[in-house]
Amino acid sequence: MRREKKRRSEHKTDESWLLPYSDLLTLLLALFIVLFAMSEVDVQKYRQLSAVFKSEFTGAGPGILDKGSSNHDIDVPIQKQDEKDKEKDTEKDKEKQIEKNRGKLELQRLEEIQRKINGYIKENNLTESIGTKLTDEGLLITILNDITFDSGSAVVNADGQKVAKEVSKFLNTDPPHQIVISGHADDRPVHHSRFRSNWELSVIRAVNFMQLILENNKLDPGRFSAKGYGDQHPIVPNTSEKNMAKNRRVEVLILPNNKIKTGK
């Protein structure tokens, strides 16, 4: 009997190594979780990690290797956050598409206005004096001063008054637009007692032309503004009489209500 008991005691396995082994596995798992968390900044993820470490190392709650524990507790809020991010991205895409569609519609409106103005220009043989250009900034109507102002004068002449009256009809749009009227001059010095510079002359010309346009009571004066650039924005170099005539002008800019893309 004693020999049998002795043999049994000799074959008994020492399981004391399991404790440090489980601690080692716990630390390795914690290390991988930390490395995974560092790969992507996520507030929800760090909150869950904080809760796990608190319960693991303070003894509150079940450990990482305890029965029933899993990474599912961490993955759930992460998945919810990903779903929220996807929803935000979807909303942004929808807003971009809506803005793009509005821009296309606005471009079509301005193109229609341009066609009408070009029709008026052609019918009245004004192609040498009036032109239009559609860019991302809006629809620009250029009117040379030779048909609107006498030399050195800021008073709109008879032909210019007719042009202003016709242009005002095209500016009555639905929906309405912001309108900017600007005056420009060549670089020759002004020899007039009333005007001290080309800048001052161009401002007054723009204002006077705008006042004639606003005689159309269908237009809202609050949507109009006037500017004078003097000789600072020439279309072509002031190297000849022909070029100077092109630089002496009044411009009417119809601003788009939405961003447009013309490629110009």
C-alpha positions in Angstrom: 0.0 0.0 0.0 2.8 2.4 0.8 4.5 1.7 -2.5 1.3 2.4 -4.4 0.7 5.7 -2.6 4.3 6.7 -3.3 4.0 6.0 -7.0 0.8 8.0 -7.2 2.5 11.0 -5.5 5.4 10.8 -7.9 3.1 11.0 -11.0 1.1 14.0 -9.7 1.6 17.0 -12.1 2.7 20.4 -10.8 0.3 23.1 -12.2 1.8 26.1 -10.5 3.1 27.3 -13.9 -0.4 28.0 -15.2 -0.7 31.2 -13.2 2.3 33.1 -14.7 1.4 31.7 -18.1 -2.1 33.1 -17.9 -0.7 36.5 -16.8 1.7 36.4 -19.8 -1.2 35.8 -22.2 -3.2 38.6 -20.6 -0.3 41.0 -21.1 0.2 39.9 -24.7 -3.5 40.4 -25.5 -3.5 43.8 -23.8 -0.4 44.7 -25.9 -2.2 43.7 -29.2 -5.3 45.7 -28.2 -3.2 48.8 -27.5 -1.4 48.4 -30.9 -4.7 48.0 -32.7 -6.1 51.1 -30.9 -3.1 53.2 -31.9 -3.5 52.4 -35.6 -6.7 54.5 -35.7 -7.8 57.4 -33.5 -11.3 56.6 -32.2 -12.8 58.1 -29.1 -15.2 55.3 -28.6 -12.4 52.8 -28.9 -10.3 54.4 -26.3 -13.2 54.6 -23.9 -13.8 50.9 -24.2 -10.1 50.2 -23.8 -10.0 52.3 -20.7 -12.9 50.4 -19.2 -11.3 47.0 -20.0 -7.9 48.0 -18.4 -9.6 49.4 -15.4 -11.6 46.2 -14.8 -8.6 44.0 -15.5 -5.9 45.7 -13.4 -8.1 46.9 -10.5 -9.9 43.6 -10.1 -13.3 45.1 -10.7 -15.3 43.0 -13.1 -14.3 39.9 -15.1 -10.8 39.7 -16.6 -9.8 39.6 -20.2 -9.4 35.8 -20.1 -12.4 35.1 -18.0 -15.1 33.0 -19.4 -17.7 34.8 -21.5 -15.5 37.8 -22.3 -14.9 38.8 -26.0 -13.9 41.7 -28.2 -17.5 42.1 -29.2 -17.9 44.6 -26.3 -15.4 46.8 -28.0 -16.4 46.3 -31.6 -20.1 47.3 -31.1 -19.5 51.1 -30.4 -16.7 51.1 -33.1 -19.2 49.7 -35.6 -21.7 52.4 -34.6 -19.2 55.1 -35.0 -18.3 53.8 -38.5 -22.0 53.8 -39.4 -22.3 57.4 -38.3 -19.2 58.4 -40.4 -20.7 56.7 -43.4 -24.0 58.5 -42.9 -22.1 61.8 -42.7 -20.2 61.0 -45.9 -23.5 60.1 -47.6 -25.1 63.4 -46.5 -22.1 65.4 -47.8 -22.3 63.6 -51.1 -26.0 64.4 -51.4 -25.3 68.1 -50.6 -22.5 68.2 -53.2 -24.8 66.7 -55.8 -27.6 69.1 -54.9 -25.2 72.1 -55.2 -23.9 70.7 -58.5 -27.4 70.4 -59.9 -28.2 74.0 -58.8 -25.1 75.2 -60.5 -26.1 73.5 -63.8 -29.6 75.0 -63.6 -28.1 78.5 -62.9 -25.7 78.1 -65.9 -28.6 77.3 -68.1 -30.4 80.4 -66.9 -27.4 82.6 -67.7 -26.9 81.0 -71.1 -30.5 81.8 -71.9 -30.0 85.5 -70.9 -26.9 85.6 -73.0 -28.8 84.2 -76.0 -31.4 86.9 -75.7 -28.8 89.7 -75.4 -26.8 88.4 -78.3 -30.1 88.3 -80.4 -30.7 92.0 -79.5 -27.1 92.9 -80.5 -27.3 91.1 -83.8 -30.7 92.6 -84.7 -29.5 96.1 -84.0 -26.1 95.7 -85.7 -24.2 96.4 -82.4 -21.7 93.6 -82.6 -18.8 96.2 -82.9 -20.0 98.0 -79.7 -21.5 95.5 -77.4 -20.4 92.0 -76.5 -21.1 89.2 -73.9 -19.0 86.7 -72.2 -20.0 83.9 -69.8 -17.4 82.7 -67.2 -17.4 81.2 -63.7 -17.8 84.8 -62.4 -21.0 85.3 -64.2 -22.4 86.8 -67.4 -20.5 89.9 -68.5 -22.0 92.5 -70.9 -19.4 94.9 -72.3 -20.6 98.2 -73.8 -18.0 100.5 -75.4 -18.1 104.2 -74.4 -18.2 105.3 -78.0 -21.9 104.6 -78.2 -22.7 105.7 -74.6 -20.6 108.7 -73.7 -19.2 111.7 -75.6 -15.4 112.2 -75.2 -14.5 113.5 -71.7 -18.2 113.5 -70.6 -19.9 111.4 -67.9 -23.4 112.1 -69.3 -25.0 109.2 -71.1 -25.8 110.2 -74.7 -28.9 109.4 -76.6 -27.6 106.1 -78.0 -26.4 105.1 -74.6 -29.8 105.8 -73.1 -31.4 103.4 -75.6 -28.9 100.7 -74.8 -29.4 101.1 -71.0 -33.1 100.8 -71.4 -32.8 97.6 -73.4 -30.2 96.1 -71.1 -32.4 96.8 -68.1 -35.1 94.4 -69.6 -32.6 91.5 -69.7 -31.6 92.2 -66.0 -35.2 91.6 -64.9 -34.8 87.9 -64.1 -36.6 85.3 -62.0 -35.0 84.6 -59.6 -33.3 88.0 -59.5 -29.5 88.4 -59.6 -26.9 90.7 -58.1 -25.6 93.2 -60.7 -22.3 95.0 -60.7 -21.7 97.9 -63.1 -18.2 99.1 -63.6 -16.6 101.9 -65.6 -13.2 101.7 -67.4 -11.0 104.2 -69.2 -7.9 104.3 -71.3 -4.6 105.7 -69.9 -4.7 109.1 -71.4 -4.7 111.9 -68.8 -8.1 113.6 -68.3 -8.2 117.3 -69.3 -11.4 118.3 -67.7 -12.1 120.7 -64.9 -14.8 118.5 -63.4 -12.7 115.2 -63.2 -9.4 115.0 -61.5 -8.5 111.5 -63.0 -9.7 108.7 -65.2 -10.6 106.8 -62.0 -13.1 109.5 -61.0 -14.5 109.7 -64.6 -15.0 106.0 -64.7 -16.9 105.9 -61.4 -19.3 108.7 -62.4 -20.0 107.0 -65.8 -20.8 103.7 -64.1 -23.1 105.4 -61.6 -24.9 107.4 -64.4 -25.4 104.3 -66.5 -26.7 102.4 -63.5 -29.2 105.1 -62.7 -30.6 104.9 -66.2 -31.0 101.1 -65.9 -32.8 101.5 -62.6 -35.4 103.6 -64.2 -36.9 100.2 -64.9 -39.1 99.9 -61.8 -39.2 96.1 -62.0 -35.6 96.1 -60.8 -34.5 96.1 -57.2 -31.9 98.9 -56.6 -30.7 96.9 -53.6 -29.2 94.3 -55.9 -27.1 96.9 -57.8 -23.6 98.3 -57.2 -21.3 100.6 -59.2 -17.5 100.6 -59.4 -14.8 102.6 -61.2 -11.5 101.1 -62.3 -10.0 104.0 -64.3 -7.3 102.7 -66.6 -6.3 99.9 -64.2 -8.0 97.0 -66.0 -7.5 97.4 -69.8 -8.7 94.7 -72.1 -5.8 95.3 -74.5 -2.6 97.4 -74.3 -3.2 101.2 -74.9 -0.9 101.2 -77.9 -3.3 102.5 -80.5 -6.6 104.4 -81.0 -8.4 101.2 -81.7 -7.2 99.6 -78.5 -7.9 102.7 -76.5 -11.5 102.6 -77.8 -11.9 99.0 -76.5 -10.6 100.0 -73.1 -13.1 102.8 -72.7 -16.1 100.9 -71.7 -18.9 100.1 -69.2 -19.4 96.6 -68.0 -22.5 95.0 -66.6 -21.8 91.8 -64.6 -24.7 89.5 -63.8 -23.5 87.4 -60.8 -24.7 83.8 -60.5 -26.9 82.8 -57.6 -25.1 79.5 -57.4 -21.5 78.4 -58.3 -21.2 77.6 -62.0 -18.6 75.9 -64.0 -18.1 77.1 -67.6 -14.5 76.1 -68.2 -13.5 79.6 -69.1 
